[in-house]
């Protein structure tokens, strides 16, 4: 049974939201970069470290067993959160970046010169640079899909880009700049029809959307903990069992092996095959606690609340002379990226900070998209479960003051 959605009760569980910045109540609108952490997460990590910490999988004493149980329970939380078929399809990583790199490196045994990797112009650098490694080192070809004026992915261009040489389509599920939610099911259908695998960067979508990897039929799905109200230093890769079995191990060390001899080594099965060395134990437990906390709420109610925040902000700024909103695709997530004529986004963000409003400014690790938009940077307000309509109104007031100072 879902917990009733009460934003004030939710806010009381986030200690940092009670602080002031520059003498003003903190208004945290930088959730797309990293979300704040509730007591449930902070306490889970602290309690585990205080009462039952040891290394996992490598001992038979009580503390080792208790820590291993908590660590593996977190893996089960990730599995359930995205409806993977088995915990063996869930790999813990140190974040979304490492998860994507794990897949890219794992495919190196299959990539030949001329093999194609299809990306969108919306991708975060994490879902670009790892594939550039395959271009530089193995002769892979990167093919780019543009977006239309609203920020929606050009699906006709995607279909036209696919060929028998396409190895993988690596696409964001939700843009960190535009908020665009891509047509994931159709992307999978088209890619699989061409014989290619699909990786979704779910680092933004995981916190906002219902994700069912079995229904999507994607081959890989990437999550990061710190954007889902969990700690930094932890993420997860979902991979179909048959896909993970093909990938080369990303790192070598303890845990990922079966036998190590002077002249040979044999590897463990997934997930351990990809989790070399001591893992981020407390972070994984905190990640599991974050998912457990978030799953108390009806996801549709949370998304409705977040969309109400975005809509309030969008309606307030859409008619402002000299202000451009980037990303208006139908069904987009709660991310408001904007430019102000005659003002650098960094200056806008700095003035907003004087009023306690935290937004992000820059290229958001999405330089190809900035080039496509014809700007060097944008300011970005991104909304989360604990934000309020009153905070949006205060942000709008501060934005008008910033505009008056800069224009």
N, C-alpha and C positions, 0 to 999 in steps of 0.2 A: 504494500500500500504506500502511495506516495505521500511525502510530507507536504503540508499546506505551504504554498509559496507566500512568504512574508518577507519583503525586502528589508525591513528594519530589523527583524529577528536575524536574518542572514548577516547583515552588516555587523551586528554585535558579536559575531563569531570571528571577525577579522580584526585583530588588535590594531593593526597599522592604520585602519580607517578612522581611528579616534584622534590621530595626531593633526597638528597644524603645520602648514608650510607658509613661510613669510607672513605669519600672523593670521592666516586664513585657513578655514577647514580644508583638509586635503580632498581634492576631487581627482580621483585616479582614472584617467581615460587613456592609459597606455597598456591596455590589456592584451592587445595583439602582439606586443613585444614580450611581456611576461605578466602573469596575473599574480595577485596577492594570495596569501595562504591562510586558510582558516585554522582555528585551534585544533581541529581534528587531525590535520596534517602535522602541525608543529608538535602536538602532544604524542602522536604515534611514533615519530622519529625519536623524540626525547625519551619517551618511556622505554622503547626498545633498547636504546643505548644505555639506559640506567639499570635495566632489570634483566635483560636476556640477550646480550650481544656476544657473538663469536663468529668465526668464519663459517660459511655455508658449505654444505655437501661434503665436508672433509673430516668430520669428527663423529664420534659416537657418544660423546658426553652430553649432558642435559642442555647446556647453553647452546651447543652447536645444533642440536636437534630442534630446539625452540626457535632459533634464528632461521634455520632452514625452512621450517614450517611457515613462518611469517613471510619469508622471501617468496616462497612458492605460492602462498596464498595471494600475494600481490600479482603474480603471473596469472593466476586464475581470474583475478579482478579485471585485468586487461583483456583476457580472452572473452569474458562475459560482456565487457563494455562494447566490444566491436563484433561480438557473436562469431568468433573464430571457432572452427570445429574441434580444435585440440590445443591444450596448453603447449604442446610441442611445436606449434606454429607461431609461438610468441617468443621473440628474442629480446632480451633487455639490452639496451645500448645506453650510451651516455647522453643521447638526445636524438632529435630528428636528423641532424647533420650526419652523425655517425651511422644511423640506420640507412640513409641513402648511399653513403660511401660504402657500406658493407655490401649492398646489392651491386653497386657499380664494380667494385673490386671482384666480387664473386663471379661476375660474368666475364672476367678477362680471359678465361680459358675458351670462351666461345666466340669472342669478337674477332672478326677478320677485317682487313682493309675494305672499305666500302659499305660495311654494315651500318645500318641507320638507327639513330636514336631520335625520337620525335619529342620535342619540348614545346611549351607555350611561352610566349613573350612575357607572361605574367610571373614566371617562376622566381622564387627566392634563389639567391645565389647558391644556397645549399643544394638545390635541385638543378643547378647548372654546372658548377665547377667540377663536381664529381664526374659528370659525363664528358666535360672537356678533357679530363685525364685520359679517357678512352679515345678521344679524338687525337690528342697529342701523341699518345704512346702506342696505339694499336690501329690507327687509321680509320676510326669510326667517323661517320658523317652525322653532324647535328642538323636536324631539319626543324624549322621554327614555325609555329602557328600564331597568327596575329589575333587580336581582339577587335571587335567593332567599336563604334563610337560610344556605346553604352558600357563597354568593358566585357561583353559576352564573348566567349570563345567562338571563333569561326569554325563551325563544325564541318562545313563543306570543304574548307581548306585542310582540315585534319584528315578527312576521308581521302582527299586527293593526294596527301603527302604519304599515305601508307603504301607500301610496296612489299614484294616478297623479301626484300633485304632489310625490312624493319625488324629490329630485334626487340625493342622495348619502347613503349610510350610512357613517359614520365611527366605527369601533369599534376598541378595543384588541385586539390578538391575544393579549396576556398582560398582566393587570393588574399594575401596579407596587406595589400595596398588598396585594391578596388573592392574587396568584399565579394567579388564574383564567385558564385557557386557553380562549378562546372557540371555538365551533364554526364555524370560518372557512368551511369548504366549504358548510355549510348557510346561513350568512349570505349568502354570494355567490349561492347558488341562489335564495333568497327575494328578495333585492334585485333581481337581474337579471330575475326573473319580473315584478317590478313596474315595470321600466324604469329602475331607479336604478343609479348607479355605486356602487362600494365602495372605501373607503380603509381600510387596516389600519395602525394604529400598531404597528409591530414593534420599537419601541425596547427592549422587555424580551424579547420572544420571539426576536429575532434571534440572541442569544448562546446560547440554550438549545435551540431547536427546529430541526428540519429544515424549511426554508422553500423551497417550489417555487411561484413566483408563476404559472407557466403552468398547473400542476395546479390551483391554487386558482382561477384565472381571475379574480383580483381586478383592479381597474382601477388602483389605486395601492397601493404598499407603502412604508413609511417605516422607515429605519434611522438609528441614530446610532452614530458610531465609538467614543465613549469608554466605552460599556457593553459593547463587544465587544473589550476589551483594546487598543483603539486610542487615539489622541489625542483631545483635545477640539477643538472648532472645525471638525469635519467630520462630515457625515452624507450620506445618499443618499436620493433619491426614485426609486422605480421607477414608471413609468407606461406603460400600453399606448401604442403608437405613435399610435393613433387618438385617444386621450384627450389626450396631450400636444399633438397638432396643434391641438386645439380651445382649449387654455388660452391666456389672455393672458399675455404676458411679465410676470414679477414685478418685475424691475428693468431699467433701461436703462443702456447703457454700451457699452464695447468688448466685442468677442467675440460679443455676441448679435445683431449686425446683419449685413446684407449690404451695403446702400448707405445712406449718410447724406448728404442734401442739405439745402439751406436750407428747402425746402418739403415734403420727404417723407423717410420712412425705411422701409426694408424689413428684415424680420427674418430671422435665420438659422434653420436647422432645429434641432430637438432633437438632442443635448442642449445645444448651445451657445446656443440661444435663451433658456435659463434660467440661464446662467452668466455674468452680466455682470461685467466687470472682471477684475482679477487674482484667480484663485481661491486657496483655501488649499492651495498646492502641496505643501508638505512634510507637512501634515496628511493630505492625500489619499494620499500615498505611505506614510505611517505606517499609515493605515487599511488599505490594501492589504496591508501587511506583517502586520498583525494578523489579517486574514482568512486569509492564507497560513499563518500560524503555527497558528491554530485548526484549519484544515482538515487538519493533520497527524493529528488524532485522530479516532477513530470517534465521531460525535456521540452515538450511542446509549450508548456507554461513559461519555462525559462526563456525559450526563443521568442515567444510572444512579448514578454517583458523587454527583451533586448531590442526587438524590432521597434517597440514603442519608443524607446530611448533614441534609436537612430532616426526614426521618422520625425520626432520632435525636433531634433537637431537639424535634419535635412530641410524641413519646411521653414525653419527659421533663417537658414543661410542661402537657400536656393535663389532668392530674388535679390540678394545683396549685390549691389553694383561693384564689379571688379573682382568678385570672388567666384572661383570655378570649383565645382565639385567633380572629382574624378571617380567614375564608377557608379553607374545607375542601372545596372542590369537587373531585370526582374528576379526576385527571390534571393537577392544578395544578402550577405551577412552584415552584422552591425558594425561596420567600419566606415568612417567618414574621412576620406582624404580630400584635401582641398588646397588650392593655391590662391594667393591674394596678389593682385596686380600691384607692382611697385614695392613689394615687401618680400624679403627672404623668409622662408618657413622657419629658419632658426630664430630670427628676430620675433616672429609671431609666437613661437613656443616659449621664448624667454620672457616675453611680456605676460603671457598667460600664466607662467609660473609665479609671477608676482602676486597673482590672485589665487594661488593655491591649486591651479589647474595643471595637471601633468598630461601633456600630449607628446607624441613623437614627431620629430622633424628630420628630414633627410631623404636619402634615396631608398631607405627601408630594405637594403640588400636586394634591390630589384632594378639595377641599372638599365637592363634592356627595356623594361617597361617604362622607365623614366624617359628614355630616348624616344620610345613610341609615342608617349604623351606629349613630347616636346617641352619637357621641363627638366630642370636639374634636380629638383627635390619637391616634396610636398609636406604639408603638416597633416597629421593623422590623429583623429580621436577615435578610440575603439572602446566598445562598451561591453560590460560584463554583468554577471548575475547580481552583484551588490550595488550597482549604480542606480541612481534615482532620477526621476524627471526634474526634481528641484536642482540637482547637480547639472543637468543639461541646461536649464535656464540660467544658472550662474555662469556656465561656460559661454553661453551665447552673449551674455552681458560683458564678460571679460573680452570676448572676441571683438565686439564692437569697440571697446575701449582700445584694444590693440590696433584696430584698423584706424581709429582716430589719431593715434600716435604716429603711425607709420605712413599713412597716405597723405 
